[in-house]
C-alpha cells in the first residue's frame, strides 16, 4: 500500500495542479496498460531521490522538511521492516517539475537532523504490461522468502583493530544466540579490512543483534551492524548504478492499491541494491561519506600532521601507558601499540595521535635525537661504529621521553608509500645489525608475552624463573663486553630429572619436525627471509658440510650432571644426578630458531620415582614441566680457543691421511703426560731384566751400603 497523502497548504495554481493530479488514478484505472507509461513519463522530473537520511526519518518528517519551501505531493522514507527504521533513502514528489529542480539545488547538502543529505533526480524505467510487473514482483517476493529461510548473515563494519581473529568477532555476539560462522576477510599482505561477517542460526537473534549492537562502541570505535547481501547482488548494483534511482515511478498511480504495492516492492529492491553499493563504499573507506564535497585525502593528510610514530618502547608498554605518558604534551585522540601479527607480541613501537597538530609539533621538537654512528672508513678501523645496548639517559635530562628506563624515539608518521620505502631501508639496516658479533637482538627470543594464554597457564614458580632469567642475562651482557649470544647453541632449563643427554637430543630432533608440521597447519609463522639470511655464508657452508657428512641436524645435546658434593661430573660415570639444565647445539641458525620456538614452553611429563609416597602439591606440579629455551650466552675468548682446537684436530687428521710417516714423527714429540695410559687403556708392563743384570744391580747396592758403614766408623 502506498503511504497516506499528507495534506499541504497550496497556492491557487498549485491547487489546480494537485486537482489535476488527483484525477490521474481514476483515468489510469480505466485506460489500457499503455497509458501507464505516459503517466510515468509525465511524472518524470517531478520526483527526487534523497540519500544519506538519518535512521529516525519518517515519511511525514521528510514531507514536512521539503514542504517548508515548495509544495510536496508525496514523500516516502523507505524503512526496514525488521527494525522499522529508515534505510537511509527515500523519495519526494513535487507538484511541479520546476519546483523539483529548485528543491534539488536548494536542499542538496543541507542538514537533516544533523546529517547532510544528497539529492538526485529519479528517472523512470521502461516497464511492460501490468501482468509482467506483477510476475516480476511476485518472483522477487518469492526470492526474498527463500533468502529469509537461509541462515541470516550480518556485516559488521568499522571494527577496531584489536579484533584480528574470527574467534574475537564471535565472542562479541555469542551472548545473543548460537553463531553458525564468524570470519574476518584478509586483504593482500595480511592487512585487516576493518569489517567482518557473522552468520547466526536464528533470524530472530540476528535482528536482536542489529537492534542492540548497531551504533555501539567497541574498543573506542562505533561499529555498524547491518544485513549482508550476496556478492552477485552487490556487483549487479554496481553495474546498474544509474538505475538505482529509477524506482520513483512507483509513486505514480498511488490510488491503485495492487499496482502501487508491486511498484513499491520494486522500489525497495532497487534501492536496496543502491544501499548495498553505499554500504560497500563505507566498508572500503572505513567510515560513512557525509557529502560529495568531503576531501578524503586532505583529511588523511591532516591526521598525519597530528600523528607521531614512537620507537624503542618497552615490550611491557600498553595502549593506556602510552596514552598516559604522552598526555602531558596535549590532548590525545588515540594511542596504539603495534603488535606482531605472528607472535601477538608488541613490536616495541606505536602511534600517538594528538587532537591538535600544534601539540604534536611541540612534542616532536623537544624529542631527543638519535645519534647514528658513522661507518668505518676501512675494515681495520675498529674505533668507529661502536654500539651499546645501554640507554643513554643523558639525551633526555627532563625524563619526558623516558618510559620504564628506555628513551623513546619520536618521528612524524608517514603515508603508506613512504613507509614501504623506509621498510626497505630498514631491511638494509637490519642486515648491518646482524653483522654485530654480539647478536644482542637474540635476547628477546624465548620470551613469552605476559598477555598470552601460555603465560597464564604457567605456574608461579616458572613465571618467576623466566623473569629472573631475563634480568640475569641482561646483567651479564651489560657487564661483560666479551659475552655474546650464540647463533646455533641453545640453553635449556627446567628439564625433568629423568631426562638425559640422549633423550634431550631426541627431543631436539623432534622439535624440527614439530615446527614444520605446525607451519604447514598454519599454527606458526615460517622462518622469515631476514632470519634465514643471518650468518651468511658461514651457515650455508655448515649446512653443506653436514649434508656431505650425512649427519643429523643436531650437532650436540648435553645435560649437566652433579655428584654428591655438588660438583660437575660426567654423565658416563653414572654416579651423578641431573641439575635440570643443559645445552643443545644445531649445525645452522635456521634449525636453532625452529628448535627454540617449538621447545620453548613445551610441556614434558614424567613420573615420580616413588609413586606410593604421599604426594604434596609441589610433587603434583613437578609431574609436568615446561622447558625454558633461550640462545646460549658464550664468551668470545672461550669460543676462539675451542675453534683453534677444532682446527688443529682437523689439520692432524688431514696430515695423517696424506702423510702416513707423520704419525711416527709426531710420536717422538709427545710430552711425558701424553704417554701415560688413559683410564680405558690397560697399563703397559715394563720389560723384565736378565739374571746377570739382577746380580750386578745387587752387588752395586751391597757395595754402597758397605761404603756408608765404613764412613760412619771413621767419623767416630
Buried (B, 14 or more C-beta within 10 A) or exposed (E): EBBEBBEBEBEEEBBEBBEEBEEBBEEBEEEEBEBBBEBBEBBBBBBBBBBBBBBEBBBEBBBBBBBEEBBBBBBBBBBBEBBEBBBBBBBBBBBBBEBBBBBBEEBBBEEBEEBBBBBBBBBBEEBEEBEEBBEBBEEBEEEEEEBEEEEBBBBBBBBBEEBBEBEBBBEBBBEBBEBEEBEBEEEEEEEBBBBBBBBBBBBEBBBBBBBEBBEEEBEEBEBBBBBBBEEEBBEBBBEBEEBBBBBBBBBBBBBBEEBBBBBBBBBBBBBBBBBBBBBBEBBEEBBBBEEEEEEEEEEEEEEBBBBBBBBBBBBEBBBEBBBEBBBEBBEBBBBBBBBEEEBEBBBBBBBBBBEEBEBBBBBEEEBBEEEEEEEEEEEEEEEEEEEEEEEEEEBBEEEBBBBEEBBBBBBBBBEEEEEEEEEEEEEEEBEEEBEEEBBBBBBBBBBBBEEBEEBEEBBEEBBEBBEEBBEEBEEEBEEEEEBBBBBBBBBBBBBBBEBBBEBBBEBBBBBBEBBBEBBEEEEBEBBEEEBBBBBEEEBEEBBEEBEEEEEBBBBBBBBBBBEEEEEEBEBEEEEBEBBBBBBBBBBBBBBBBBBBBBBBBBEBEBEEEEEEEEEEEEEEEBEEBBBBBBBBBBEBEEBEEEEEEEEEEEEEEEBEEEEEEBEEEEEEEEEEEEEEEEEEEEEEEEEEEEEEEEEEEEEEEEEEEEEEEEEEEEEE
